[in-house]
Amino acid sequence: MNFKRYGRPAVIAIVAALALSSCAANEGGTASGDAAASTLTGTLNAAGASSMGAAQTAWIAEFQKANPDVTVNYDPTGSGAGREAFISGGTAFAGSDSYLSDEELAGTFASCAPTSKAVNLPVYISPIAVVFNVEGVTDLNVDSDTLAKIFAGTITTWNDPALVALNPDATLPSSAINAVHRSDDSGTTKNFTDYLFQTAPSVWTAKGADTFPFQSGEGAQGTSGVISAVTNGVGTIGYADASQAGDLGTAKLKVGDEFVAYTPEAAAEVVAGSPLVEGRAADDLAVNINRTTTNPAEYPLVLVSYALVCNEYADAEQGALVNAYVSYIASAEGQTVAEDAAGVAPLTAELEASVAAVLATVK
């Protein structure tokens, strides 16, 4: 990770301080400790990205085993709804596939102490799969221009010359393309549209946003809705967190001169080579993903999901619960649980240390 605003010496110094000062604050907050020793109690409510739903289910199960007097609720309502709930004070933290914008950060957060703001902490890295269901087609290559034209509604049949040229060994039918997008505000959509805007700007003229920008295609609610619509439709194509792709076909993206299939490793590689967003506070770890990479070892259509948390909470007990739970999910142990449950890429050791360093100051 290229930490332009959070250098390695600073990370090491703060992590050293964490070892000395935060043990008491996080006591009982891991999933591997003795449940009888846990001192945590209370209920922690969160909402947000549906992409990390499988990981959250696994994280909660393990965390509650070690902390039997804590109840964690996570509602996978989508990134946009999760951010709104967190900002309004309806939840103690949010999961979001898009980081808080400058405009959102300039506002107030009802759960935070009056002088506190929120920060973006990466906890989940996953490729976004381009999923498809076309009779007789098992492999599909796309480049970003062609993908952009499909979702903008200007390529409308599977045997379009652009698709035929990219797939000379496939028998593509003359049937219509049914492109499925998220109907709700979604961080997955923001990452997908940001990829198209950066890699196919002559076709995809709308900047990355949580709301799908065109009227073409079919809208579906949530990750599960997209997967259901692609699975049960005819000649369908969509985008979703790769952990939810199931038995659907998944397209290879052109990166440089090669067609690249998604893998957790390739997703981790592109994030590791990406800088942080410039102009943010030192404790904000929003990542500016390098979408335009030409390195075939990297898969640029990737999402980084964040835990959105307060620097300081108005309710100290909620702050302690958030600190313990997010510290767990961002730890090596928590990342292994997510990897096993959802096939995602774990945080690098450096990024894991940076998240821990910020959490040392959250209360």
Buried (B, 14 or more C-beta within 10 A) or exposed (E): BEBEBBEEEBBEEBBEEBEEEBEEBBBBBBBEBEEEEBEBBBEBBBBBBBBBBBBBEBBBEBBBEBBEEBBBEBBBBBBBBBBBBBBEEBBBBBBBBBBBEEEBBEEEBEBBBEEBBBBBBBBBBBBBBBBBBBEEBEEBBBBBBBBBBBBBEEBEBBBBEBBEEBBEEBEBBEEEBBBBBBBBBBBBBBBBBBBBBBBBEEBBEBEBBBBBBBEBBBBBBBBBBBBBBBBEBEBBBBBBBBBBBEEBBBBBBBBEEEBBEBBBEBBBBBBBBBBBBEEBBBBBBBBBBBBEBEBBBBBBBBBBBBBBBBBBBBBEEBBBBBBBBBBBBBBEEBBEBBBEBBBBBBBBEBBBBBBBBBBBBBB
